Amino acid sequence: MAPRPPLLFLHGVRLSGAMWEPQRRKLAGEFTVLTPDLPGHRTLRRERFTFDAAVGAARRALDEAEAGGCVVVGLSLGGYVAMEMLRVCPERLRGAVLSGCTREPTGVSARVHDLVAWLS
């Protein structure tokens, strides 16, 4: 059986890596589970948030754990950071789970988005 990939959980805005504690406890016996804080939050609250800094924090967590390709799980802001990781360092990822985030609507989907906003 192939080794299980590390899991990198990225939190939402105004939260911290601590939000993932129930998942960390449940999965820690079978996976390496990483739950770093993003810049501007808890242990990194004095660091200015940028996507570059957030990807850097995620990469540092992987490096410190000597983790190879991981599955990143991002909620809200963490989902956007995960998307940026997919763009700038896809070699560090084996998969991604994105929740509570979306891409910028363009084309027909932008028109539908605008119509829904106008009707609301």
N, C-alpha and C positions, 0 to 999 in steps of 0.2 A: 504494500500500500504506500502511495506517495505521501510524503510529509504534508501536514496541513499548513497552509500559508498563515502568516501572522495576520491579525485583524487590527486595523488602525481606525479607531472611532474618532470622528471630528464633530465637535459640538456646535450648537447654534449660538446666535448672538445673545449676549448678556447671560450666558451660561458658562460652563467650564467642563473640562474633562471629567469632573466628578459626576456629571449627569449620567455617565455611562456605568457607574458603579454596579448596578444590578446585572448588567450584561457582562461586565468584567468578571464578577464573582461566578456567574453561571458558566461562562465559557473558559475560564482560566485553566481548568483541568485538562482541556483538550487543545487549546490554542494559546499562542502568545498573543496577549491582548494589550494594545497600546491606546492610551486615552490622554494625549497631551492637551495642554491648554493652548489656545491660539493667542497671538499677540492682542493686547488690549483686554485680556480676561485673566482673572485670578492670579496665578503665579507670574504671568507675563503682562499684568495690567499696566505696567509703566512703559511697555513697548507699544509704539504706534502700530495700529493695524494697517497692513497693506497685504495684498495677495502674495507678493513676493515673500514678505516676512512670514505669512501663515504657511506657505509651502515650505519655507525654510524650517519652521518649527516642526512640521510633520516629518520632513526629511531627517532632522536631528533625532526625533524619536525613533525612527527606523534605524538610523546609524547607531545610536546608543544601545539599542536592543540587538544589534548585529543581525537585523532582520532583512531577509532578501525581499523578493517580490511579495507584496501584501495584497489583501483585499481591503480597500478603504470603504468605510461606511460614514457618510456625511449627512447630517441633518441641517436643513436650512443653510445658514452661513457655512457650516461644515461641508455641505453639498457643493456649494460654489467653490470652496477651496479644493475639494476633491476633483471637480471639473478642471480647475487650473492645473492640478497635478497630472490629470490625464493629458493635458496639453503640453506641459513642460517636462515631465519626467515619466512618460508612460512605461519606461523600462523598470520602474520601481513598483509597478502595480500589476497584479494578476487579475483584478476585477474591481468593480465599484458598485456600491449600493447607494443611490441618491434619493433623499426624501425631503419633501418640503422646499424644493428649489426647481427652477425651470430655466430654460434658455430664453433669450430675448426673442419675442415673437417677430417674425419677418414675413413679408409676402402676404398670402391669403390669411395665415394665422394671425398676423398683425391686424388685419381688417376685422376679423372676428373678435379679437381681443378689444379693439376700439369700440365695436358695436356693443359688446357686453358692458363695457365701462360706461358707455353713453346711456344705456338702458337702466343702469343701476341707480 
